[in-house]
């Protein structure tokens, strides 16, 4: 039973885009590894940009600067 955890920043990702991610990852596991879609679990965690860091600083600060 594959378990995939996708972590993204919480920036208004639509339900449709999340559904596409879940479907796409499930299909990829089936095609590449022969995994059964019925037992594949995909979880999407949305993380606030204040709680996500790159290169030692918060993503929210980097975005404010345009990085």
N, C-alpha and C positions, 0 to 999 in steps of 0.2 A: 504494500500500500504506500505509494509515494505521497509525501507531504511536502508541499512547496510553500514557503513563506516569502511573500513579496512585501518589501518595505518601501514606501514612497512618502515624499513630503506631503503634508496636508494642504493642498493648494487647489481645492475645488475640482478634483477629478470626478467626472460624471459617472453615474451608475452604468451607462452604456460602455464607457471605456474600461471600467472595472470588469464588466461582463466579458468584454473582448480579451482582456488579460487572462481571466480564468479559463475561458474557452481555448485560447491560443496555447497556454502553457499545458493544459490537459492534452491537447492534440499533439503538441511537440513530444511529450513524454510517451504517448502512444506510438508515434512514428519512429522516434529515435531509439527508444528502449523497449518497445513492445508492451508498455504498461496498460493495464485495464483502466479505461476512463471511469468506470463505475466505482473503482476503489481509489481514485486519485483525489487528494484533498489539496485545495489551493486556498490560502488565507492571505488577505491583503491587510497590512497594518499601515495606517496613516500616521505619520509622525509630524508634529508641529515643527516648523523650521527653527524655532528657538531651541529645540531639543535635538537638532541634527547638526553635527559639526564636520567641517572640512578644513584641513590644514590649520587646525587649532582654533577655529572660530565658528560661531553660529552661522548657519546658512542665511538666517534672516538678516544679519549684518552684511553679509556678502551681497545679498540681493539688493539691499538698500544702496550699496555702492555700484551696483550694476555688474557684479561678477557672476 
